[in-house]
Amino acid sequence: MTTNDPAGDSAGAPDNGADNGAGNGAHAARATSFGAVAAAYDLGRPTFPVEALTWILGPGRGLQVLDLGAGTGKLAAVAAGLGHDVIAVDPSQEMLEVCRRRTGIDTMVGAAESIPLAHASVDAVIVGQAFHWFDHARALPEIARVLRPGGALGLLWNNADTVVPWVRRIWQVMQGDGHQGEHSGGSDRFDPVPIIEQSNLFTFLESARFRHWHDLNREGLRQLAQSHSRVAVLKDTRRDQVLDQIDLIYEHTARPPEALRMPYFTDCFRAHPSEFANYRRTVDGPVAPHL
């Protein structure tokens, strides 16, 4: 999942979405690195649990759902499978090219900070593995603008369970330089609550966590590593060294032909437009009709 700022794996200096001066250039490079590794992203990254998206969207069908910073459409595909009408928006043509191979998903090039949809045109906005890349001061008003009254904002992050020693070793190798996180592992994960609360555009965030597993062979584990921004921006020689270390972990852990089962939990957050957001929307523009 990408943006010109959204995208697909994690954020900031310690991957918590916050830049610190000198880290701004590196953050920007990582935020725009996903297009070059779109195939690896799609092959190596886990999907999202059906239960997690049902918790956000409810048990019904037929909602108009925007997957923002959709990347290759991992989350959009789950929403489409639940019977919803899904549009995937992402700034990366390369990521969307992969997304377009999936059925039941419309795609548009665009960014969270300037969503190419009408006022009050969707029932839900879902963001998987991407919210930490957004310019929140610009993106949150845009999200509130396109949501219908009573609509849902859902934020999801897949996090590898680094309590498991071999999983922790994989993330240590991928992060390098002592960094933690990337919202798929590590303890320094992005917390959206203060940002959402300070915006005054959404109700209090509810949260839930769902457990799942991602089956990987040797190549899948290599693709997972290559899809992470810290690895994607490395020079070729250094990236090869990282992948060699990933191969060694696989050799000492996997028991082929059985898949290597990487444990994940998905952290989910949901909120709805506030009364203030609903008022702003009616002042700024008309409500789009249901299609």
C-alpha positions, 0 to 999 in steps of 0.5 A, spaced: 500 500 500 502 506 497 501 513 497 506 519 495 505 518 501 501 512 502 503 506 502 504 499 504 508 498 509 510 502 515 513 509 517 517 514 520 524 513 523 523 508 528 517 506 523 512 510 527 510 515 522 513 521 525 519 524 521 525 528 525 528 533 521 534 529 518 530 523 517 525 527 512 529 525 506 529 518 508 522 517 509 520 520 503 524 515 499 521 509 503 514 512 502 515 512 494 519 505 494 513 501 493 512 501 486 519 498 484 517 492 488 510 491 487 510 484 485 514 482 491 509 486 495 503 482 492 507 475 493 510 476 500 505 480 504 500 477 508 492 478 506 488 481 512 483 477 516 476 477 514 473 477 521 477 484 521 474 487 516 467 484 518 468 488 524 470 494 521 464 494 516 459 490 519 456 483 517 452 486 511 453 487 503 453 492 498 457 498 501 461 503 497 468 502 500 474 506 498 481 502 500 485 508 500 493 507 499 490 500 496 497 498 493 496 491 490 489 491 493 490 486 498 485 489 503 481 491 497 480 484 495 477 482 502 472 487 502 470 485 495 470 478 497 465 480 502 460 483 497 462 490 497 463 495 491 470 497 492 474 502 489 482 502 490 486 509 490 493 509 490 498 514 487 503 508 484 501 506 477 505 500 478 502 497 485 495 499 481 497 494 475 497 488 480 491 490 483 487 491 477 488 483 476 483 482 481 476 481 480 471 486 483 475 492 484 475 499 480 482 503 481 484 510 481 490 513 481 490 518 487 493 520 494 490 520 501 491 528 501 487 529 494 482 523 494 479 523 487 472 522 489 465 526 490 463 529 497 459 523 501 460 518 496 462 512 500 460 508 506 467 506 508 474 508 507 479 503 509 486 503 510 491 497 510 498 498 512 498 505 509 495 510 514 502 512 517 505 514 511 499 520 510 500 527 511 494 527 516 493 534 516 491 534 509 488 527 509 483 526 514 479 532 512 479 529 505 477 522 508 471 526 512 469 529 506 468 523 502 465 519 507 457 519 508 454 521 515 454 514 519 460 512 515 466 508 517 473 509 517 477 503 518 485 503 519 488 496 519 496 494 520 498 487 520 504 486 525 508 479 525 508 476 532 516 478 534 515 474 541 517 468 536 524 468 536 525 466 529 520 472 527 524 477 531 530 475 527 527 476 521 525 483 523 532 485 526 535 483 519 530 487 515 530 493 520 538 493 521 541 499 525 537 497 531 530 500 528 524 496 531 517 496 527 515 497 520 508 495 523 509 488 521 514 487 527 517 490 533 514 494 539 515 501 536 508 501 532 504 507 530 498 509 534 493 513 530 489 515 536 492 522 538 492 524 531 484 522 530 482 525 536 486 531 535 482 532 528 475 533 531 473 530 525 471 523 527 468 519 533 473 516 539 477 510 535 475 503 537 480 497 537 480 490 536 486 485 534 485 478 530 490 473 529 492 469 523 498 466 519 501 467 513 504 461 509 511 462 506 516 458 502 523 460 501 522 465 495 516 468 499 520 470 505 525 473 500 519 477 497 516 479 504 523 482 505 524 485 499 517 488 499 519 492 506 521 499 505 528 499 509 530 493 504 527 496 498 531 502 498 538 499 500 543 499 495 544 492 491 550 489 495 547 491 501 540 488 499 543 481 497 547 481 504 540 482 507 537 476 503 542 472 504 541 472 512 534 471 510 535 465 507 539 462 512 534 463 517 529 460 513 534 454 512 534 453 520 527 454 521 523 451 515 521 444 514 520 443 507 515 441 504 511 444 509 510 452 509 513 456 514 507 459 518 509 466 520 504 468 525 501 475 525 496 479 529 492 485 525 491 491 529 484 494 527 481 501 529 474 504 527 471 511 527 465 515 524 465 522 522 463 527 527 458 532 528 463 537 526 465 533 520 458 532 518 457 539 518 463 541 514 461 536 509 454 540 508 457 546 508 462 545 503 458 541 498 452 536 496 452 529 498 453 524 492 447 519 491 448 512 492 449 508 485 
